[in-house]
Amino acid sequence: MKWQAIFTQALMEEGIEETEIARINRVEMDARAFFEFGGIVPDCFELQNIERSEKEIRYYWESRSVWAKCPYCGEESTRVTSDYYRKAIQDIPQDNKAVYHIVRFQKYKCENKECECKKFTERFEEFSEEDARKTIRFKRYSAERSLCGGCYVAQNGLRKEGAVISNDTIGRYLKTEAAKKIESNITSDNVKIIGIDDVNLRKGDKSTGCTVFLDEETHKVLIIVSGTTKEAAKRVLEQFPSAEYLSRDRASAYSSAGEECKKTQVADRFHLIQNAQQAVKEAISEVLPAKIYIREGDGWVSSEPDSEMKRVGFYVAEHIVEQRIKLGGLTAIKAEKYRNTLKMLELDSKGMRTDNIAQEMKMTVKDIRTLRASAASTLQKVDDKIAAKTKKEMPDELKSSPSDTKKN
């Protein structure tokens, strides 16, 4: 369906004369061009017609320019020829349909007699590159979509919207936009503080190491280059003569690059905090013992800086065990259970398995498991009995519980 045909038929049915229909159609096209594509297509483009199908919307334009610049010598020309060049340029999709601008470009004769080019086609680089089949804004739109989840995700999303595009094409657009951004960054003369650090593109794979450069004032990435060497860092730093300071880690390669480029070097925030923590840790280690033992259940654990909590063995002297049995007034059966419980805990704290403990104590595995299950209550009952009877008269060495006595 073409807009002009439908619009003309509707006007004729309203009884409007044919001489008026052309003028009304021209006003309609100009209005649609202004409201739908004002600021997007060049001002000299004149909308001629609109065609709509099941999968596409096609806008037909003709250039009405009066001059053009020769792409070879840069000379302006006003000599329009009778030839023209027509090209379809894809734009951002609408209504789940692909959008195409079918543009008829004018051709000009170059007025520079010394120029080798005699005839050229006008160009509008802000709308679409010479050999491109998509508008500038559609390329940027595709690249931005890929940043959200990758080129495949962008491809699938755009196709659902009606666009005709592949992930490889989106990848090229993304690289082009990245190159433009990098070129803009390295030619900037307002960067004062550069941050530098290394990163592996694949975790743990040093062969994929890259160097990242940031503007520390805006926190934006300036450029990422392959390699983590002094030479790689130096080449980039030389592109930023306006930068006075270099914020870096403790890598000697970056330090040497900064020194040769005459940058004032400072430690980055992460390593400042890390250095402060290390200094505090070293100061504390001079005061506190190398190992700190902490109560855990019926034994002790040791916290070491470079290891997990490790259980250390505990031992209750035999004469203390017998004195506690006597002070608690334990029967022969309970006294035997108390002795076996302490022995089991001692062997367990040494890291022995249940079956090995049973073999050592000449007991069954089932008996050892029973002792283990009731160990806490067994020790607590003895403590309670001693406390209730003779706690005030106990010698100092017996006032603490068995788990508070000496360790191996």
KEKE-3310 file (N, C-alpha, C; in steps of 0.2 Angstrom, whole numbers, plus 5000, padded with zeros to 4 digits):
npx = (5004:5003:5006:5002:4993:4983:4979:4977:4965:4956:4955:4949:4937:4931:4928:4937:4946:4957:4968:4970:4973:4987:4994:4989:4994:5008:5009:5006:5016:5027:5024:5023:5036:5043:5038:5041:5054:5061:5077:5083:5084:5093:5090:5087:5081:5067:5051:5043:5034:5026:5027:5020:5021:5019:5030:5039:5042:5043:5051:5051:5063:5069:5083:5085:5096:5107:5120:5136:5150:5165:5171:5184:5193:5188:5182:5168:5153:5141:5135:5123:5120:5110:5110:5107:5108:5101:5097:5094:5092:5093:5084:5080:5069:5050:5035:5036:5041:5053:5062:5065:5074:5072:5082:5085:5099:5108:5119:5134:5145:5162:5169:5182:5196:5208:5206:5205:5193:5178:5164:5153:5144:5133:5135:5130:5136:5133:5121:5121:5135:5145:5146:5137:5123:5114:5107:5116:5111:5105:5115:5122:5112:5111:5123:5123:5113:5119:5128:5121:5119:5127:5131:5123:5112:5107:5105:5094:5084:5083:5078:5066:5060:5058:5069:5082:5096:5112:5122:5136:5137:5132:5142:5153:5149:5149:5163:5167:5161:5168:5181:5180:5177:5188:5198:5193:5196:5210:5214:5211:5213:5211:5213:5218:5222:5227:5222:5229:5229:5230:5222:5215:5208:5203:5200:5213:5222:5236:5241:5232:5232:5229:5230:5222:5217:5211:5201:5203:5196:5183:5180:5179:5183:5197:5205:5209:5222:5232:5243:5254:5266:5280:5282:5270:5262:5269:5267:5254:5253:5260:5252:5244:5248:5243:5240:5245:5247:5249:5240:5243:5246:5257:5265:5281:5283:5273:5277:5290:5286:5279:5288:5297:5289:5288:5278:5269:5268:5256:5249:5236:5219:5214:5227:5232:5224:5226:5239:5239:5231:5240:5250:5244:5241:5254:5259:5250:5254:5266:5263:5253:5252:5259:5250:5233:5223:5206:5191:5181:5167:5171:5184:5199:5203:5213:5217:5225:5234:5235:5227:5213:5202:5209:5208:5216:5224:5218:5222:5219:5227:5230:5230:5222:5210:5206:5205:5194:5184:5183:5179:5167:5160:5157:5150:5156:5153:5149:5161:5169:5164:5166:5180:5182:5176:5183:5195:5192:5188:5201:5208:5201:5203:5215:5214:5210:5200:5184:5183:5197:5199:5190:5197:5209:5205:5200:5186:5169:5164:5151:5150:5159:5153:5142:5147:5152:5141:5135:5144:5146:5135:5139:5151:5147:5138:5147:5154:5144:5141:5152:5153:5142:5145:5158:5164:5169:5179:5189:5205:5215:5219:5210:5198:5193:5185:5188:5191:5197:5210:5228:5235:5240)
npy = (4994:5011:5027:5039:5035:5030:5042:5051:5045:5046:5060:5062:5056:5064:5075:5084:5094:5089:5097:5103:5092:5088:5099:5098:5085:5088:5096:5088:5078:5086:5090:5077:5073:5083:5081:5067:5064:5076:5084:5072:5066:5074:5092:5095:5085:5079:5072:5060:5049:5036:5019:5004:4988:4970:4967:4978:4996:5009:5024:5036:5047:5062:5071:5089:5097:5111:5113:5104:5096:5092:5075:5072:5083:5093:5104:5115:5113:5118:5113:5104:5088:5079:5066:5053:5045:5031:5024:5012:5014:5007:5010:5014:5001:5002:4999:4985:4982:4983:4998:5008:5020:5026:5034:5046:5052:5067:5070:5079:5090:5092:5107:5110:5111:5105:5094:5076:5070:5070:5069:5067:5059:5067:5068:5064:5063:5064:5058:5045:5035:5034:5021:5014:5005:5007:5019:5032:5033:5021:5012:5016:5014:5000:4996:5001:4992:4980:4981:4978:4965:4958:4953:4943:4943:4957:4955:4946:4953:4965:4959:4954:4966:4969:4973:4970:4962:4956:4947:4948:4960:4969:4967:4973:4986:4990:4989:4999:5010:5010:5012:5025:5031:5029:5035:5048:5049:5048:5059:5069:5084:5086:5078:5075:5066:5050:5034:5018:5000:4982:4968:4952:4945:4933:4924:4921:4918:4923:4926:4933:4945:4963:4981:4993:5010:5024:5039:5047:5057:5058:5045:5036:5024:5026:5019:5002:4992:4979:4968:4970:4977:4988:4995:4995:5002:5014:5019:5023:5032:5042:5048:5056:5070:5080:5075:5075:5067:5050:5037:5022:5004:4993:4988:4986:4988:4998:5008:5011:5016:5027:5035:5037:5045:5056:5058:5062:5051:5041:5031:5020:5020:5007:5000:5009:5007:4993:4993:5000:4992:4981:4987:4989:4976:4971:4978:4974:4960:4961:4963:4954:4936:4923:4912:4911:4904:4897:4893:4880:4871:4856:4857:4865:4878:4884:4899:4904:4915:4912:4901:4890:4888:4878:4863:4859:4847:4841:4839:4830:4829:4813:4812:4823:4820:4809:4815:4824:4814:4809:4820:4823:4812:4801:4786:4769:4765:4777:4784:4776:4779:4793:4793:4786:4795:4807:4802:4798:4810:4816:4808:4810:4824:4823:4820:4807:4794:4787:4773:4770:4776:4767:4755:4758:4761:4749:4746:4745:4752:4757:4759:4770:4780:4782:4787:4799:4806:4809:4816:4830:4832:4823:4828:4840:4836:4831:4843:4850:4843:4843:4857:4859:4852:4854:4866:4878:4873:4868:4865:4877:4873:4864:4870:4875:4869:4852:4855:4867:4864:4860:4860:4850)
npz = (5000:4995:5001:4994:4984:4992:4999:4989:4983:4993:4994:4982:4983:4992:4984:4980:4969:4956:4954:4966:4974:4972:4978:4991:4994:4994:5005:5015:5014:5017:5030:5037:5035:5043:5056:5059:5055:5057:5059:5058:5045:5031:5029:5015:5010:5002:5005:4996:4995:5004:5008:5013:5019:5024:5031:5030:5030:5019:5015:5003:4996:4989:4985:4986:4985:4982:4981:4983:4991:4984:4986:4984:4981:4989:4984:4982:4973:4962:4950:4945:4939:4927:4930:4943:4959:4967:4982:4995:5012:5028:5043:5061:5067:5066:5073:5073:5061:5047:5043:5029:5020:5005:4995:4983:4977:4971:4958:4955:4945:4946:4949:4950:4940:4941:4947:4948:4948:4939:4940:4954:4967:4978:4996:5013:5027:5040:5040:5034:5030:5015:5008:5016:5021:5031:5043:5052:5065:5067:5067:5079:5088:5087:5092:5105:5110:5110:5120:5131:5132:5123:5106:5100:5108:5105:5091:5091:5098:5090:5078:5082:5083:5070:5062:5050:5052:5057:5069:5067:5060:5069:5078:5071:5070:5084:5086:5078:5084:5096:5093:5088:5100:5108:5100:5102:5116:5117:5111:5119:5129:5142:5153:5169:5179:5178:5180:5182:5179:5179:5170:5168:5153:5153:5167:5178:5168:5162:5150:5143:5148:5150:5150:5159:5157:5166:5168:5182:5188:5181:5182:5171:5158:5148:5139:5134:5133:5125:5134:5148:5150:5152:5141:5134:5143:5143:5129:5129:5139:5134:5125:5133:5137:5145:5157:5174:5185:5190:5195:5202:5205:5214:5203:5195:5182:5178:5186:5181:5168:5171:5177:5166:5158:5165:5176:5190:5203:5212:5225:5222:5228:5233:5236:5245:5256:5258:5261:5273:5281:5282:5289:5301:5305:5306:5317:5327:5328:5334:5347:5351:5354:5344:5341:5345:5357:5358:5367:5362:5363:5371:5370:5362:5350:5338:5330:5316:5305:5292:5289:5292:5306:5318:5327:5342:5352:5369:5386:5401:5417:5425:5439:5442:5437:5445:5457:5455:5453:5465:5473:5467:5471:5463:5457:5454:5441:5435:5437:5429:5416:5416:5415:5403:5394:5395:5390:5377:5371:5372:5363:5351:5349:5344:5331:5328:5320:5323:5323:5325:5338:5345:5344:5350:5363:5366:5364:5358:5342:5343:5357:5358:5350:5358:5369:5364:5360:5372:5379:5382:5392:5402:5406:5411:5422:5431:5434:5440:5451:5459:5461:5469:5480:5486:5482:5488:5496:5487:5480:5472:5459:5455:5453:5441:5426:5417:5404:5404:5408:5406:5389:5376)
capx = (5000:5007:5002:5000:4988:4977:4978:4973:4959:4952:4953:4944:4930:4928:4926:4942:4949:4964:4973:4972:4976:4994:4996:4988:4998:5014:5009:5005:5022:5032:5022:5025:5044:5045:5036:5043:5061:5065:5083:5086:5086:5095:5084:5086:5078:5060:5048:5039:5029:5027:5025:5019:5020:5018:5037:5043:5039:5048:5050:5054:5065:5073:5087:5084:5101:5109:5127:5139:5157:5168:5174:5191:5197:5185:5179:5161:5151:5133:5133:5120:5119:5104:5110:5106:5110:5096:5100:5090:5096:5089:5084:5077:5062:5044:5029:5038:5043:5060:5061:5070:5074:5074:5085:5088:5105:5110:5126:5137:5151:5167:5171:5190:5199:5214:5203:5204:5186:5174:5157:5153:5137:5133:5136:5128:5140:5129:5115:5124:5141:5145:5144:5133:5116:5110:5108:5121:5108:5103:5121:5123:5106:5112:5129:5120:5109:5124:5131:5116:5119:5131:5129:5118:5105:5105:5102:5088:5080:5081:5074:5059:5057:5057:5075:5085:5103:5115:5126:5142:5136:5132:5149:5157:5147:5152:5170:5168:5160:5173:5187:5179:5177:5196:5201:5191:5199:5217:5216:5208:5218:5208:5214:5223:5224:5226:5223:5231:5229:5230:5216:5215:5202:5201:5202:5219:5226:5241:5242:5226:5233:5228:5231:5216:5218:5205:5201:5201:5191:5177:5180:5178:5188:5200:5207:5212:5227:5234:5249:5255:5273:5281:5282:5263:5260:5272:5264:5248:5254:5263:5246:5240:5253:5240:5240:5250:5247:5248:5238:5245:5247:5264:5269:5287:5282:5270:5281:5295:5283:5277:5294:5300:5284:5288:5271:5269:5265:5253:5246:5228:5215:5214:5233:5233:5220:5229:5246:5237:5229:5246:5254:5241:5242:5261:5259:5247:5257:5271:5260:5249:5256:5258:5244:5228:5218:5199:5187:5176:5164:5175:5191:5202:5204:5219:5216:5231:5232:5234:5223:5206:5202:5211:5207:5222:5223:5218:5224:5218:5231:5227:5228:5216:5204:5204:5203:5188:5180:5182:5176:5160:5156:5154:5150:5161:5151:5149:5168:5172:5161:5169:5187:5182:5174:5189:5200:5189:5189:5208:5210:5197:5206:5222:5212:5209:5194:5180:5185:5203:5198:5188:5203:5214:5202:5197:5179:5166:5162:5144:5151:5162:5148:5137:5151:5153:5134:5133:5150:5144:5131:5143:5156:5143:5135:5152:5155:5138:5141:5158:5151:5137:5147:5164:5168:5173:5185:5193:5211:5214:5220:5204:5192:5191:5183:5193:5193:5201:5217:5233:5234:5246)
capy = (5000:5017:5033:5044:5032:5030:5049:5054:5042:5048:5067:5062:5054:5070:5080:5089:5094:5086:5102:5104:5086:5088:5103:5095:5080:5090:5099:5082:5075:5090:5089:5071:5073:5087:5078:5060:5064:5082:5083:5065:5067:5081:5097:5096:5079:5080:5066:5059:5044:5031:5012:5000:4981:4966:4967:4984:5003:5012:5031:5038:5054:5065:5077:5095:5101:5116:5113:5099:5097:5086:5071:5071:5089:5097:5110:5116:5113:5120:5111:5098:5085:5075:5059:5053:5038:5029:5019:5010:5014:5005:5015:5010:4999:5005:4995:4978:4982:4986:5004:5009:5026:5025:5041:5048:5057:5070:5070:5085:5090:5095:5113:5111:5109:5101:5088:5070:5068:5075:5069:5064:5059:5071:5064:5066:5059:5064:5054:5039:5035:5033:5014:5011:5003:5009:5026:5032:5032:5014:5009:5017:5010:4993:4995:5002:4987:4975:4982:4976:4957:4955:4954:4939:4946:4962:4953:4943:4958:4969:4955:4954:4973:4970:4975:4965:4963:4950:4948:4950:4967:4973:4967:4978:4993:4991:4990:5006:5015:5009:5015:5032:5034:5028:5041:5055:5049:5049:5066:5074:5087:5089:5073:5077:5061:5044:5028:5012:4994:4976:4964:4947:4944:4926:4924:4916:4917:4929:4927:4937:4951:4969:4986:4998:5017:5028:5046:5046:5062:5056:5037:5033:5020:5029:5014:4996:4989:4972:4968:4973:4979:4995:4998:4996:5008:5021:5021:5026:5038:5048:5051:5061:5075:5085:5072:5077:5062:5043:5033:5015:4999:4992:4985:4990:4990:5004:5013:5014:5020:5034:5039:5040:5050:5061:5059:5062:5045:5040:5024:5020:5019:5000:4998:5013:5003:4987:4995:5002:4986:4977:4990:4988:4969:4970:4981:4970:4954:4962:4963:4947:4930:4920:4908:4912:4898:4899:4888:4877:4865:4853:4857:4872:4879:4889:4903:4906:4920:4909:4894:4889:4886:4871:4860:4856:4842:4843:4833:4831:4824:4807:4813:4828:4816:4805:4820:4826:4809:4808:4826:4823:4807:4797:4778:4766:4765:4784:4786:4773:4783:4799:4792:4785:4801:4811:4798:4798:4817:4817:4805:4814:4830:4822:4819:4800:4792:4784:4766:4770:4777:4761:4750:4761:4760:4742:4746:4744:4758:4759:4762:4776:4784:4783:4792:4805:4809:4811:4819:4837:4831:4819:4833:4845:4833:4831:4849:4852:4839:4846:4864:4859:4849:4856:4871:4883:4870:4865:4868:4881:4869:4860:4875:4875:4862:4849:4858:4872:4862:4861:4858:4847)
capz = (5000:4995:5005:4989:4981:4997:5001:4983:4982:4999:4993:4976:4986:4995:4979:4979:4962:4955:4954:4973:4977:4972:4982:4998:4995:4995:5011:5019:5014:5021:5038:5040:5036:5049:5063:5060:5054:5058:5063:5057:5038:5029:5027:5008:5008:5001:5006:4990:4996:5009:5006:5019:5018:5030:5035:5029:5029:5015:5014:4997:4997:4984:4987:4983:4987:4977:4980:4986:4991:4980:4991:4982:4981:4994:4981:4982:4966:4961:4944:4946:4932:4926:4933:4950:4962:4972:4987:5001:5019:5034:5049:5067:5065:5068:5073:5072:5054:5045:5040:5024:5017:4998:4994:4976:4978:4965:4956:4953:4941:4950:4946:4950:4934:4942:4951:4943:4948:4935:4942:4960:4970:4985:5002:5019:5032:5047:5039:5032:5026:5007:5006:5021:5020:5037:5045:5058:5071:5068:5069:5086:5092:5087:5096:5112:5112:5111:5127:5137:5133:5118:5099:5098:5111:5101:5085:5092:5100:5084:5073:5084:5082:5063:5059:5046:5054:5060:5075:5064:5058:5075:5081:5067:5072:5090:5086:5075:5089:5101:5090:5088:5107:5110:5097:5106:5122:5117:5109:5124:5133:5149:5158:5174:5183:5175:5184:5178:5182:5174:5171:5163:5150:5156:5174:5179:5162:5162:5143:5141:5152:5147:5154:5159:5159:5167:5170:5189:5190:5179:5183:5164:5155:5142:5134:5136:5128:5126:5137:5154:5150:5153:5134:5132:5147:5141:5123:5131:5144:5130:5122:5137:5140:5150:5163:5178:5190:5188:5201:5200:5210:5215:5198:5193:5175:5177:5189:5176:5163:5174:5178:5160:5156:5170:5179:5198:5204:5219:5226:5221:5235:5235:5239:5251:5261:5259:5265:5280:5285:5283:5294:5307:5306:5308:5323:5332:5328:5339:5354:5353:5353:5337:5341:5351:5358:5360:5369:5357:5366:5376:5368:5361:5343:5337:5324:5313:5300:5285:5289:5295:5313:5318:5334:5345:5357:5376:5390:5408:5420:5428:5446:5443:5435:5451:5463:5453:5454:5472:5475:5464:5474:5458:5458:5450:5434:5433:5437:5423:5410:5416:5413:5396:5390:5394:5385:5370:5369:5370:5356:5346:5348:5340:5325:5327:5318:5328:5323:5328:5345:5348:5344:5355:5370:5367:5365:5351:5339:5346:5363:5357:5348:5364:5374:5360:5360:5379:5382:5385:5398:5406:5410:5415:5428:5436:5436:5444:5458:5462:5463:5474:5487:5489:5478:5492:5499:5482:5479:5466:5453:5453:5453:5434:5423:5414:5397:5406:5410:5401:5382:5373)
cpx = (5004:5002:4999:4994:4981:4975:4974:4966:4954:4950:4948:4937:4927:4927:4931:4945:4956:4970:4975:4975:4983:4997:4995:4993:5005:5015:5009:5012:5027:5030:5024:5033:5046:5044:5039:5051:5065:5071:5086:5089:5088:5089:5083:5082:5070:5056:5043:5033:5031:5024:5025:5017:5019:5024:5041:5039:5045:5046:5054:5056:5069:5077:5086:5090:5103:5116:5130:5146:5160:5172:5182:5195:5194:5182:5172:5159:5143:5131:5130:5119:5112:5104:5109:5108:5105:5099:5095:5094:5091:5089:5081:5070:5056:5039:5030:5039:5050:5058:5067:5069:5076:5076:5087:5093:5106:5117:5128:5143:5156:5169:5179:5193:5204:5212:5202:5197:5181:5166:5157:5145:5138:5133:5133:5130:5136:5123:5117:5130:5140:5142:5140:5126:5112:5112:5113:5117:5106:5109:5123:5118:5108:5118:5127:5116:5113:5127:5127:5117:5123:5127:5123:5111:5103:5102:5095:5082:5078:5077:5067:5056:5056:5063:5078:5093:5105:5120:5133:5142:5136:5139:5154:5155:5149:5159:5171:5167:5165:5179:5186:5179:5185:5199:5200:5195:5206:5219:5213:5214:5216:5209:5220:5226:5222:5227:5225:5231:5229:5224:5217:5208:5199:5204:5208:5224:5230:5242:5237:5227:5232:5229:5225:5219:5211:5206:5199:5197:5184:5175:5177:5184:5191:5202:5210:5216:5230:5241:5249:5262:5274:5280:5275:5260:5262:5269:5258:5249:5257:5257:5242:5245:5250:5240:5246:5252:5246:5246:5239:5245:5255:5268:5275:5286:5279:5273:5287:5292:5281:5283:5297:5295:5284:5281:5273:5265:5262:5250:5239:5225:5215:5221:5235:5230:5223:5236:5244:5235:5235:5250:5251:5242:5249:5262:5256:5251:5263:5269:5257:5253:5254:5252:5239:5223:5212:5196:5182:5173:5169:5182:5194:5203:5209:5217:5223:5230:5231:5231:5217:5207:5204:5211:5214:5220:5222:5219:5223:5222:5227:5225:5223:5210:5201:5202:5196:5182:5178:5178:5168:5157:5153:5155:5155:5159:5151:5157:5171:5170:5164:5176:5187:5180:5179:5194:5198:5190:5197:5210:5207:5200:5213:5220:5210:5201:5190:5182:5192:5203:5195:5193:5208:5211:5199:5190:5176:5165:5156:5145:5154:5157:5143:5141:5151:5146:5132:5139:5149:5140:5135:5148:5152:5140:5141:5154:5150:5139:5147:5157:5147:5140:5153:5168:5172:5179:5190:5200:5211:5215:5215:5198:5189:5189:5189:5195:5197:5209:5222:5232:5240:5250)
cpy = (5006:5023:5037:5041:5032:5037:5052:5051:5045:5056:5067:5061:5060:5076:5085:5089:5092:5091:5104:5098:5086:5093:5101:5090:5082:5093:5093:5079:5079:5090:5083:5070:5077:5083:5071:5060:5071:5081:5077:5065:5074:5086:5097:5090:5080:5073:5065:5054:5039:5024:5008:4993:4977:4967:4974:4991:5007:5019:5033:5046:5056:5071:5083:5100:5106:5116:5106:5099:5090:5082:5070:5077:5094:5104:5110:5116:5115:5117:5104:5095:5082:5068:5059:5046:5037:5023:5018:5010:5012:5009:5011:5008:5002:4999:4988:4977:4986:4993:5006:5016:5025:5032:5041:5054:5060:5069:5077:5084:5094:5101:5115:5108:5104:5094:5082:5068:5073:5075:5065:5064:5063:5066:5067:5062:5058:5060:5046:5039:5033:5026:5011:5010:5004:5016:5026:5031:5025:5010:5010:5014:5003:4991:4996:4995:4981:4975:4979:4968:4954:4955:4950:4941:4952:4960:4950:4948:4963:4966:4955:4961:4974:4971:4969:4966:4957:4952:4951:4957:4971:4973:4972:4985:4995:4992:4997:5011:5016:5013:5023:5035:5034:5034:5048:5055:5051:5056:5071:5077:5090:5083:5075:5071:5054:5038:5022:5006:4988:4972:4958:4946:4938:4925:4918:4915:4923:4931:4932:4944:4958:4975:4991:5005:5020:5035:5046:5052:5061:5049:5034:5030:5024:5024:5008:4993:4982:4972:4972:4975:4986:4999:5000:5002:5015:5023:5025:5032:5044:5051:5056:5066:5080:5082:5073:5071:5055:5039:5025:5010:4998:4989:4989:4992:4997:5010:5016:5018:5027:5038:5041:5045:5056:5063:5058:5056:5044:5033:5025:5018:5012:4998:5003:5009:4997:4988:4997:4996:4981:4980:4989:4980:4967:4972:4977:4963:4955:4962:4956:4941:4927:4916:4910:4906:4900:4893:4886:4871:4863:4853:4864:4872:4884:4893:4906:4910:4917:4902:4895:4888:4879:4868:4857:4852:4845:4837:4835:4826:4819:4809:4818:4824:4812:4809:4822:4821:4808:4814:4826:4817:4802:4789:4775:4766:4772:4786:4783:4777:4789:4798:4791:4791:4806:4808:4799:4805:4819:4814:4808:4820:4829:4820:4811:4799:4788:4776:4765:4771:4771:4756:4752:4760:4753:4742:4746:4751:4761:4762:4769:4782:4787:4788:4799:4809:4812:4815:4825:4836:4828:4824:4838:4843:4833:4838:4852:4849:4842:4853:4864:4856:4853:4862:4876:4880:4867:4868:4872:4878:4865:4864:4875:4868:4859:4852:4864:4871:4862:4857:4854:4852)
cpz = (5000:4998:4999:4986:4985:4998:4995:4982:4987:4997:4987:4978:4989:4991:4978:4972:4962:4956:4961:4976:4977:4977:4990:4999:4997:5002:5016:5020:5018:5029:5041:5040:5042:5055:5064:5059:5054:5062:5062:5050:5036:5027:5020:5006:5007:5001:5000:4991:5001:5007:5012:5017:5024:5034:5034:5028:5025:5013:5008:4997:4990:4987:4983:4984:4981:4976:4984:4986:4988:4986:4990:4983:4987:4991:4981:4975:4966:4954:4944:4939:4932:4929:4940:4952:4967:4976:4993:5007:5024:5040:5055:5065:5069:5068:5071:5064:5052:5042:5035:5021:5010:4995:4986:4977:4971:4964:4953:4949:4945:4946:4946:4944:4935:4946:4946:4943:4944:4937:4949:4963:4977:4991:5008:5025:5039:5046:5038:5028:5019:5005:5011:5019:5026:5039:5051:5064:5072:5070:5076:5090:5092:5092:5103:5114:5113:5118:5132:5138:5128:5111:5097:5102:5107:5095:5086:5094:5094:5079:5075:5083:5074:5059:5055:5047:5057:5065:5073:5063:5064:5078:5077:5069:5079:5090:5083:5080:5095:5099:5090:5095:5110:5106:5100:5112:5122:5114:5114:5128:5140:5154:5162:5178:5180:5180:5180:5182:5177:5176:5166:5160:5152:5162:5175:5173:5160:5154:5140:5145:5148:5152:5153:5161:5160:5169:5177:5191:5187:5180:5177:5161:5149:5137:5137:5131:5130:5129:5144:5155:5151:5146:5132:5136:5145:5134:5124:5134:5139:5126:5126:5141:5145:5157:5168:5183:5187:5195:5199:5206:5211:5209:5196:5186:5174:5181:5185:5171:5165:5175:5172:5157:5160:5173:5187:5200:5212:5219:5225:5228:5237:5239:5245:5257:5263:5263:5272:5284:5286:5289:5301:5310:5309:5315:5329:5333:5333:5346:5356:5351:5346:5336:5347:5351:5361:5361:5363:5360:5372:5374:5366:5353:5343:5330:5322:5307:5293:5285:5293:5302:5314:5326:5336:5351:5364:5380:5398:5412:5424:5435:5447:5441:5441:5456:5461:5454:5461:5475:5473:5467:5469:5460:5454:5443:5431:5432:5430:5416:5410:5413:5405:5391:5389:5389:5378:5367:5368:5364:5350:5344:5344:5333:5323:5325:5323:5329:5326:5336:5348:5349:5350:5362:5371:5368:5358:5349:5342:5352:5363:5355:5353:5368:5370:5361:5367:5382:5385:5392:5403:5410:5414:5422:5433:5439:5441:5451:5462:5465:5469:5481:5490:5486:5482:5495:5494:5482:5472:5459:5451:5452:5445:5431:5419:5408:5398:5408:5405:5394:5381:5369)
residu = (MET:LYS:TRP:GLN:ALA:ILE:PHE:THR:GLN:ALA:LEU:MET:GLU:GLU:GLY:ILE:GLU:GLU:THR:GLU:ILE:ALA:ARG:ILE:ASN:ARG:VAL:GLU:MET:ASP:ALA:ARG:ALA:PHE:PHE:GLU:PHE:GLY:GLY:ILE:VAL:PRO:ASP:CYS:PHE:GLU:LEU:GLN:ASN:ILE:GLU:ARG:SER:GLU:LYS:GLU:ILE:ARG:TYR:TYR:TRP:GLU:SER:ARG:SER:VAL:TRP:ALA:LYS:CYS:PRO:TYR:CYS:GLY:GLU:GLU:SER:THR:ARG:VAL:THR:SER:ASP:TYR:TYR:ARG:LYS:ALA:ILE:GLN:ASP:ILE:PRO:GLN:ASP:ASN:LYS:ALA:VAL:TYR:HIS:ILE:VAL:ARG:PHE:GLN:LYS:TYR:LYS:CYS:GLU:ASN:LYS:GLU:CYS:GLU:CYS:LYS:LYS:PHE:THR:GLU:ARG:PHE:GLU:GLU:PHE:SER:GLU:GLU:ASP:ALA:ARG:LYS:THR:ILE:ARG:PHE:LYS:ARG:TYR:SER:ALA:GLU:ARG:SER:LEU:CYS:GLY:GLY:CYS:TYR:VAL:ALA:GLN:ASN:GLY:LEU:ARG:LYS:GLU:GLY:ALA:VAL:ILE:SER:ASN:ASP:THR:ILE:GLY:ARG:TYR:LEU:LYS:THR:GLU:ALA:ALA:LYS:LYS:ILE:GLU:SER:ASN:ILE:THR:SER:ASP:ASN:VAL:LYS:ILE:ILE:GLY:ILE:ASP:ASP:VAL:ASN:LEU:ARG:LYS:GLY:ASP:LYS:SER:THR:GLY:CYS:THR:VAL:PHE:LEU:ASP:GLU:GLU:THR:HIS:LYS:VAL:LEU:ILE:ILE:VAL:SER:GLY:THR:THR:LYS:GLU:ALA:ALA:LYS:ARG:VAL:LEU:GLU:GLN:PHE:PRO:SER:ALA:GLU:TYR:LEU:SER:ARG:ASP:ARG:ALA:SER:ALA:TYR:SER:SER:ALA:GLY:GLU:GLU:CYS:LYS:LYS:THR:GLN:VAL:ALA:ASP:ARG:PHE:HIS:LEU:ILE:GLN:ASN:ALA:GLN:GLN:ALA:VAL:LYS:GLU:ALA:ILE:SER:GLU:VAL:LEU:PRO:ALA:LYS:ILE:TYR:ILE:ARG:GLU:GLY:ASP:GLY:TRP:VAL:SER:SER:GLU:PRO:ASP:SER:GLU:MET:LYS:ARG:VAL:GLY:PHE:TYR:VAL:ALA:GLU:HIS:ILE:VAL:GLU:GLN:ARG:ILE:LYS:LEU:GLY:GLY:LEU:THR:ALA:ILE:LYS:ALA:GLU:LYS:TYR:ARG:ASN:THR:LEU:LYS:MET:LEU:GLU:LEU:ASP:SER:LYS:GLY:MET:ARG:THR:ASP:ASN:ILE:ALA:GLN:GLU:MET:LYS:MET:THR:VAL:LYS:ASP:ILE:ARG:THR:LEU:ARG:ALA:SER:ALA:ALA:SER:THR:LEU:GLN:LYS:VAL:ASP:ASP:LYS:ILE:ALA:ALA:LYS:THR:LYS:LYS:GLU:MET:PRO:ASP:GLU:LEU:LYS:SER:SER:PRO:SER:ASP:THR:LYS:LYS:ASN)
# end
